[in-house]
Amino acid sequence: MTAPRPCAAALGMLAAGAFLAGCTGYTPVGDTGPSDSLTRTLSEGKRPTVPDLGGTTLDGDTVHLSDYRGDVVVVSAWGSWCGPCVAEATELKKIERKWRHRGVRVLGLDNDADSGRALAFQKKHRLAFPSVRDPQGRLGRRIPHGLVNPQALPYTIVVDPRGKIAASRMGAVTEAEMTDVVTPLLRTPRPQRSQAMSGQ
């Protein structure tokens, strides 16, 4: 059985130090607020392409990030044992409910070794968005190096309509914080369907 990974609360300062030390190859161009040092945004020309993260969801469906090309996608990694993930669940529901009609989607990465515990968490918190099973953290490790610490939960990346990583965060997010991040991305021209299917 895979040992639970520590929450971002324990490793947040380490992750922040890595950013400040320049360990990432992608230059953060701004914070969403003066007190929000763990949320970073990337200018359009410096956004790396996100891997096509996906797989089998807790409900047994198959979902990939490319299914949402043309939308803004909030990708949140969580685990049922993680205290901040509990607080974040309500905020992710708000994001899904309030922003879906504007073209914003939420996709979870479930890090539980026990799918039963993950399903119970999803049901208890009434999470309507899909969560892909990632018990070994392999999907998280595919995210370009330096944007998040995949060993510390929760963490979030925000993907723009063209499939580029526009922002990242270590620690729980709030709907208000994500509003600051996603609003500018909604003005990004959406790719044509043919481009979206080809991975542009």
Rosetta blueprint (number, residue, H / E / L):
1 M L
2 T L
3 A L
4 P L
5 R L
6 P L
7 C E
8 A H
9 A H
10 A H
11 L H
12 G H
13 M H
14 L H
15 A H
16 A H
17 G H
18 A H
19 F H
20 L H
21 A L
22 G L
23 C L
24 T L
25 G L
26 Y L
27 T L
28 P E
29 V E
30 G E
31 D L
32 T L
33 G L
34 P L
35 S L
36 D L
37 S L
38 L L
39 T E
40 R E
41 T E
42 L E
43 S L
44 E H
45 G H
46 K H
47 R L
48 P L
49 T E
50 V L
51 P L
52 D L
53 L L
54 G E
55 G E
56 T E
57 T E
58 L L
59 D L
60 G L
61 D L
62 T E
63 V E
64 H E
65 L H
66 S H
67 D H
68 Y H
69 R L
70 G L
71 D L
72 V E
73 V E
74 V E
75 V E
76 S E
77 A E
78 W E
79 G L
80 S L
81 W L
82 C L
83 G H
84 P H
85 C H
86 V H
87 A H
88 E H
89 A H
90 T H
91 E H
92 L H
93 K H
94 K H
95 I H
96 E H
97 R H
98 K H
99 W H
100 R H
101 H H
102 R H
103 G L
104 V E
105 R E
106 V E
107 L E
108 G E
109 L E
110 D E
111 N L
112 D L
113 A L
114 D L
115 S H
116 G H
117 R H
118 A H
119 L H
120 A H
121 F H
122 Q H
123 K H
124 K H
125 H L
126 R L
127 L L
128 A L
129 F L
130 P L
131 S E
132 V E
133 R E
134 D L
135 P L
136 Q L
137 G L
138 R H
139 L H
140 G H
141 R H
142 R L
143 I L
144 P L
145 H L
146 G L
147 L L
148 V L
149 N L
150 P L
151 Q L
152 A L
153 L E
154 P L
155 Y E
156 T E
157 I E
158 V E
159 V E
160 D L
161 P L
162 R L
163 G L
164 K E
165 I E
166 A E
167 A E
168 S E
169 R E
170 M E
171 G L
172 A L
173 V L
174 T L
175 E H
176 A H
177 E H
178 M H
179 T H
180 D H
181 V H
182 V H
183 T H
184 P H
185 L H
186 L L
187 R L
188 T L
189 P L
190 R L
191 P L
192 Q L
193 R H
194 S H
195 Q H
196 A H
197 M H
198 S H
199 G L
200 Q L
